[in-house]
Amino acid sequence: MSVVGYSEEHIKTLEWQDHIRLRPGMYIGKLGDGSSQDDGIYVLLKEVMDNSIDEFMMGFGKKIDVSINGQEVRVRDYGRGIPLGKVTEAVSRMNTGAKYDSKAFKKSVGLNGVGVKAVNALSSRFVIKSVRDGQVKVSEFEQGLTIKDHPVVPTTEENGVEVVFRPDEELFGNYFFISEYVDTMLKNYVYLNSGLVINFNGNKFLSRNGLVDLLNENMSKEGLYPIIHLSGEDIEIAFTHGLQYGEDYYSFVNGQNTTQGGSHLLAFRESVVKTIRDFYKKDYDPSDIRSSIIAAISIKVEEPIFESQTKTKLGSKDMGPEGPSVRNFISEFIRKQLDDYLHKNAETARILLKKIQDSEKERKAISSIQKLARDRAKKVSLHNKKLRDCRIHYNTNDPRKLESTIFITEGDSASGSITKSRDVETQAVFSLRGKPLNSFGMTKKIVYENEEFNLLQAALNVEDGMEDLRYNNVVISTDADVDGMHIRLLLLTFFLQFFPDLVKKGHVYILQTPLFRVRNKKETRYCYSSEEKAKAISALGPNPEITRFKGLGEISPDEFRHFIGKDMRLEPVRMRKNDTVNVYLEFYMGKNTPDRQDFIIENLRVEEDLVEEVV
């Protein structure tokens, strides 16, 4: 056993920006290329926005201008502006900020003096400008290092702060911003801050109805009853029930979207169940009460405690140093306000009761099947060759949990290649046996009666909702041919029918693998399209060797490592409000054969054209 030296020379002191750049995951979660909603570039934007939102919440500045031009981001608010003598320190000295003073920022999101400094350190270019009372101060940085510290000069600009930054390609690679993800973030800010206007790349966002607008934005059709909207000091809730499976929640603390919930969401879910049980005077099962709910809750907490720097899960037990517990505060509010509402709105109470009773009937109808399926899944898991699990899961506190990924593959050869190539710490593989069943129009019984679907939902651990989801990234990994496309559709149909939150919350992706390999004796290039192939041929000179990959099973494990590592290409499966899922599923997966046949004929391309395109 070799002896490793340990002396004074092994003790290192890093500059603040070097520490952030060395360990970015501590500050922004994963890096990513922008294809996922929780990728680091969106966290950087959020950190800058949070400061502007805090100004608005304190009563200063009614408008925020945001623009993204390629890879450069600009955020301009019209608040008080940073005190000019502290502008440089505020963005470049750790543990420096006004939010340590709870009088200035009583119910703020960022309290640890880190956020915008992380943006500075992780940006190849970062410029901050503060305007206060006819004077302006500008400081410029690169990778956290001061490049130019301008003197204070007179100006006629309005008070406020402008931040311009460009995430560093050295860290984030060839990244890109998806406008829909930015839209969602900015819309959430206006839903939670009545009177705020955000202008983004020519679009204007504002909200008059708060969380009601948020729910309407995220529902593809109306709820079973009008949205119940209740608000009080430091709390606002809105919810209704639909016809979808599962539970759908949007939770916020001090304007921060807590995507992983926390103590406030747990209290909300418990309190809704208790209040409804008391109102109907019957001990309904919690799953029957919450089945198909879509809800939003926003609270304001003094000096909130989050479980990580990215602030996606609330850890606070109390509303403030001298306030009640989060649980008691929410419970008391819902007990009184929801009970009053149901007494005053008899038709809503009737519809809600019927929904609960319908859920109860369906649950009891499948309970015996469900028990058998659970037992079968447990037995199979002991010697399950379909799932090669990883060591890190999404429902743990491991800082790498955002990287947890499950690849859903077809056939033994493809799953074998990925299994041999994967990172066993964060990447799991689930192997399908042939094409899955078309589940469109079926009830949830099929989840438990069909062995393939039963084992898949057991692997994902989503039977009781998204809280226990085992993998942050669910990646459909099929061949880029007709059969592979069909399997994708069948899997997406299954998810959208029974576990729509997987897609809505941005967990589902399609793995992009190369169609061609172009190489000579010195260099190998993998190409994902005919255009990339043409460029590779031109770059590598005459007569390079060209290989067309017909399926994932043809790619060796050594080569697969290139495609599921840090440069993995994932295409996110995204849903918008206007995506009428049932209409799409009915057309593509239903029994409307003549209509679908006409569509195929009208859009058919002859096989020769397709062959010419890929060869």
PyMOL commands that set and color helices and strands:
alter all, ss='L'
color gray80, all
select helices_A, chain A and resi 8-10+16-22+25-28+40-57+84-92+98-100+115-121+169-172+179-192+211-218+263-280+286-290+326-344+346-382+401-403+412-421+445-449+451-460+466-468+482-498+500-504+530-540+552-554+557-563+581-589+593-602+607-614
alter helices_A, ss='H'
color red, helices_A
select strands_A, chain A and resi 63-69+72-77+123-132+135-142+145-149+153-154+160-167+197-200+203-205+228-232+235-241+248-253+256-257+293-299+387-388+405-410+427-432+473-477+508-512+516-519+524-527+545-548+569-572
alter strands_A, ss='S'
color yellow, strands_A
deselect
rebuild
show_as cartoon
